[in-house]
């Protein structure tokens, strides 16, 4: 397996979707699970699929885990296997191990045993839903830091026809427009002279309480 390959361990809904998308994006993916049916289901869609217990060092070594620069541990329903798999991967010399956590405590343990990055997909999805719930103009939200995020919005009616300079979002609210999407075009760091049109999508970064002022 080439060094640009990715090993994905745990083929539940999250892991299998991740493995298929990585393969679609051009990566060579080795998908691993101890459940035979899950391995059989994904085998046609990835470069390699193996049934093994990823918490066993000998099994991962035999599978060539040490040849990978990146491995993703997508197990969160059972903390113990994900912790052991993360430890084993780092011991085998995998440069970057990304691990999925089901709780804050689980995530803290994963970080302590060597995970280079810990992700909380359910938490992140919950935050996005909370920020867009029952708010017509919020399309998506990404948590960047406590009380600070990136939000994609449909500009309010009061924005339509005005330039970004006239709106002065940074001066008035401390919100920085980082991109503007118009149909299939994306303007990164749009100019102050760019005029907002009906149907545009605006991506802003700033403090949550300031983003809240644009809602409604």
Steps between C-alpha positions, in 0.01 A plus 500: 500500500634842403575750775213727389250231593264538795397227742146534636422286804136449595236473230185623665301773328767763561799284409349345190383838366846643569679210330283521188542877471879482546515240223281718277739789559788292367659352811591135531293378792544192715172451690519288816236355731463185707146453364512283187175634354617861522825408327316314223260792451777755446747282309378600150536871584855524642851392402527237774263370769615280787329323787715520811505616861679836487578491871745214437846624408604186312190519280559864408869438438418211269251721314777750427376778727857624548513592129227761539562865576139551607247284681151590615347315795128534440385295799314688772220271615751298703779707652743221587566371143548853366749583776700183445494545121629855535779388731602218266503721191728754666725221628529370142615842386194636321574871470145638530223324689157663499254350746125536538375553856156440642545721806732766643662245735549256215663778298733597784619140534554467126713815502704374792576166335626666185218611270624794294146627449173410672166565330151510647265456200179481704593811701595691186174402329307607809669840504420554134138407550468721807638802315272450199187375679191693397715778351418534129814682384766282672618221272788356700723571799850385596631532855852646493561582867283563807238761403663548160399347170457506124148533366358468150189714457253611241536878524202676659284715271667810644832385347373460143631761261761636740874460474699329772665836563164663558397220737831539691446175690853501638479856628148472644502145634853366480385245239736429211358384165734221389310383193197576287332238283293598198359199311810298404746784565682542831673827588758445776570808713249700295576864424321780682360606162322164455124559496281240673236350271185302569591129515857557620647310794734685736757332725596699808735443792464661840362478851175309549314788662578719198395227257173479694425860411474408131235235557133530451 
